[in-house]
Amino acid sequence: MLRKILHPFFVLYQVVFAWWAAILLTALTSIAILVFGRYLRIKNGDYYPAIIWCKLTCWLFFIPVKVVGRDQHVEKDKNYVFVANHQGMFDVLVMYGYIGKNFKWIMKDALRKVPLLGKACAETEHIFVNRTTPQKDLLRKALKILKGGKSMTIFAEGTRSDDGKLGKFKKGAFVIANMAQKDIIPITIQGSYEILPKGCMCLHWSPIILTFHAPVVCKGRDSENAERMLEETRAAIAKTLGEE
């Protein structure tokens, strides 16, 4: 009831201030990433500005984020393939802001066209893909990142959920983990669909829970291993969502 009463004021706040502040913050962050990460080549110069951007954006829209299981399951001296479900636009923000490791995304090629942000991502090793991207090219870039000591983050469904429910997982993340011999950390995102369901123009308030699961250990290097990792990862995420 209270949410319904306050929602018109939240929408007004977004239109008058929050969206404009978020656009400015994104532009400044993109410039910082290019300067510190690409041109000055400061260690983690492309990573820390992004963390600040993501956490400030969540704060700007009053979105609380609860992190569960990260310290228990993510080791500091290892890199992983992080695999999550994809509910909404805030997924990128909470993943970047709260994973706690320098990682690279596999993202849609359309994001390359976003002013400043697209260039910042392109210049700092993030991987853009579309339907015509050769699998060998994708694997080569991903393996280079993982062998270099950084992690990868992938939304296994490939796109946002239409209704907030878990969709079918694509095999790409698991083929990459299989080839690189890296463990997968499944991550369940809850609450972000309610913030901006497809078709809505303004955000709704909702808390987000980011749950880190026990690593899905890479065993062997064959198609059966990749398929096993997919099934175990999806089962862990589905269980937390109550969609077993």
N, C-alpha and C positions, 0 to 999 in steps of 0.2 A: 504493500500500500504506500509506504513512504517513498519507494522508488518512483511510483507513478506520479506522486505529488511533486517530487523534485525534478522529474525528467524535463519538463519545459524549461526550467532554469538552467539545467545542464546543457540543453541544446543551445540556448541563448549564449551561454558561456563559450561553447564551441565556436559558434558563428562569429561572435564579437572578438574573441581573443585566442582561444586554444589552437585552432587550426592554423592561424597566421603565425603564431609562435612556433608551432611544430614545423611549418615550412621553413622558417628562418633557421631553426635549430638544425634541420636536415641539411640545409645549404652550408651552414658553418661547419658542420661535422664532415661533410664531403670534402670541403676545402682543407680541413685539418688532416684528413686521411691522405689526401694527395700530397700535401706539403711534408708531413712527418713520415708517412709510410712509403710513398713512392719516390719523392725527390730528395729528401734528406736521408732517407733509408734508416731512420731511427728504429731500433729494435722494438717491435710491437707498436710502432707508430701508427699502424693501420688498425690496431685492435682496441687500444684504450679509448680513443675518441668515440669509437662505436659503442663501447660499453656505456660511456657517459651519456651519449645520445639516447640509447634505448631506455636507460633508467630514468632520465629526465622526461622523456616522452610519456612513459607510464605515469610518472608523478604529475605531469601536466594535465593528464586526463583523469587523475584520481584513481588509477587502476592499481589495486594492491596485488602483489605477486608473492605467493607462498611456494617455497622450494622444499621438496621432500626427497630425501635419499641421496642427494648429490655427494655429500661428504663421505657417505658410507660406501658408495659404489664407484666413484671416479677417483682413480689414483693420479697423484700429481705428476709422476714421472712417466706416464704412458699417454699415447695418443690413441684416439678411437674414431670409429664411424658412429656419430650420433644419429639415430633414426627416430623421428617423431611423427605423430599424426598432425593433420593440418586443419584447424578449425576456422581460423580467421586471420585478419591483417595483423593483429597484435602478436601472433606466433613468432614472427621474425624478431620482434622487439624483446620478448621475454627469453627467447633462445639466446640471442646475442648478449643480452644483459646479464643472464644468470647461469649460463653453462660453466663459466669460470675457466675456460681454456681457449687459446687462440685457435680458431678454426676457419675453414673456407666453406662457402656455400656452393651447391649446385642449384642454379636459379634459371628462371625462364628468360629467354633471349629478349623478350619485350622490355624487361627492366633496364636493359642497356640504354634505352631511349630516354630514361628519366634524367632530366637535366642535373648535372653535377654528380648526383648519386650514382648514376649508371657509369660514368667515367671513373669515379672513385673505385667502384667494384671491379671494373675491367682492368684497371691499372694495378690492382693488388691481389691478383691470382684467383679471384672468384671465377667459377666456371659457368658460362652461359650455354644453355642448350635449347634446341628446338626440335621439331619432328624430323629434321633432315640431318641432325648432328650424327656423324659416324660414331658407332660405339667404341671403336678403337681409339679415336681421338679423345673421347670422354675418359676412357680408362687410363690412357697415357697421362693426361693432366692430373687426374685424381691420384694415381699412384705416385706421381712426382711429389705432390703435396704431402701425402702420408709418409713417404720415405724421407721427406725433409723434416719430419718431426711434428708437423701440425696435424690437427684433426679435420675431419670432414663432417658436415651436417647436411642431412637430406630429409625432405618430407616424402615419406615412402609412398603416399597416395598420388603424389605428383601435382596435385591441385587442391584448392580449398574444398572442404565438404559443403555440399548443397544444403544439408539439413542438420549438420552438427554430428552426424553419426560416422563411424569409422568406415572408410571405403576399402576398395581392393588395393593391395600393396603391389607396386611395381618392383621388378627384380634388380634394378640398377644398383641400389645401395648395397645389396647383398653380394652381387657379383664383384663389386669393388672391394668389399671387405674380404671376400674369399681370395681374390687375386693378391691383395696386399697383406694377407694374413694378419688382419687387425680384428680385435673384438668389437662387437657392437654394443652400444649403450642405448637401450630403448628408452624413450621419453614420452610420457603421456601428458598432453596439454588438455586441461579442463577449464572451461569458462570463457574462452576467447570467442566462441561462436556467438554467445549471448551479447557480446559487445557490439558486434556489427554483422547481423545475419545478412545473407545475400539479398540484395534488393533495397536495403535500408541506406539512407544517406547520412544519418547522424548516429553517433555512438550512443549506446546504452551502457549504464554502469554495471560492471560485473567483476568480481575478483577472479584471479587466474591462479590455478594450481599447476605447478610444474613438477612432475614426479619422475625421478630417475630410478630405473630398475637395475637389477643385477646384470652384469655383462653377459651377453650371449657369446660364448667363447668360440673362436674360430678353430675348427678341427679339420685338418686336411685341406685339400685344394681341388675340389671337383664340383660338379653341378649339384650333387646330392647335398654337399655341405652348404652351398648357397641356399638351397631350398629349405634345409633344416633351419638355418638362421632366420630366414623370412618367417617361417611358421612360428618359431619361438618368440621372435620379436613382436609379431602381430598378436600372439596370444597374451603376452604380458601387458600390452597396451589395451587390448580389448577387455581384459579382466578388470583393469582399473576403471575403465569407462562403464563397466557393467554390461558389456555387449558380447559376452562369451558365446 
